[in-house]
């Protein structure tokens, strides 16, 4: 109805929260999930054992999965412009944006 009267953005809070909760329940590594469009999302991923102690260059997430690491949360600090030499530490959270299919591949590869 809203789209028919000209609304260009309709928010569905129940659906959006349902998607966030579902992603969190399906994967223990997913902290938060925000759908940007039908095909792209932004996720917060808990660093897994396979990531810890390695830097972004070694993980090569962009080349292997087509996703971009937009930030790294370490405790209360947020690095919004991580460089290739930034090392992932235990309890770090990676903020990653990408195509939903690519994000699922990344999640499966590093799932614990």
N, C-alpha and C positions, 0 to 999 in steps of 0.2 A: 504494500500500500504506500509506504513512504517513498519508495523508488518511483512509483508511478506519479507522485505529486512533485517530483523533481529533486528529492534528497540525493545527494551524490555520495553520502557516507551514512550507513546505517550500522549502529552498534548493537550487538547481541551479547550482553554481559553474561548471560547464563551459558551460552555456547562457548564464548571465549574462555571463561573460567573452567568450563568442562574440559576444553582442549588442554589447558595448562595442567590441570590435575591429572588428566589421562597420560600426558607425556611424563609427568613426574612418577606416576605409578608404574608405567611400563619400563622405565629405565631408572636405575638408582643413581646414574650419573647426571641426569637432567635436573637442574635446580629450578629453572624457569624457562618458559617458552612463550614467545610473542609472535603471532602470525602477522607478517608484513603485507602479504598478498596471498593469493591462492597457491602460488608456487614457492614463495620465499618466506623464511622465518629467521628470527634471532633467538638463540638459545644460550643459556648459561649452563656450562658443563663442568662438573666437578672433575678435577684432574685425577686421572687414574694412575695406577702403578706403572703402566707402560709409558706415561708421559713424564713422570716425576724424575727430575735430574737431567732432563734433556732440554735443549733450547728449541725455539720455534723453527730455526733453520733445519735442525735434525728431524723434527717431526714432519716438516714439509707439508703442512695441512693444505695450503693453497694449491700446490701442484697435485697432490694425491687425491684430494677430495673436492676441490673447487670451492672451498669455503674460506672466509677471511676471519682471522682472529682480530676482533675490534678492540679488545681490552683484556686485561688480566687483573682479577681481584686477588689481593694478598691481604688477608685479615680485613682491616678497615681501609686499606689503601687501594686505589683504583688506578691502574696504568692504562690510560685510554689511547696510547700510541705505542704499543709494544714493538720492539725491534727484533730482528732475527736472532740476536744473541741473548735475549731474555730467557732465563732458565725457569722452567716450571717447577714449583715446589709443592710439597705435600700440603693439601688443603687449599691450593689455589683454585680459582674458578675462572674458566675461560669464557669470554663473551664472544660468540661466533655467529656470523651471519652467512647465509647461503641458501641454495636451493634445497627444498625439503628432502628430496631424494639423496642429495649429497650429505646433508646433515645426518640422515639415518645411517648412511655408510660410515661416516665418521664415528657416530655413536656406537655402532656395532663393533667396529675395529678396536675401539678403546674401552669397551664395556668390561666391567669386572665381574 
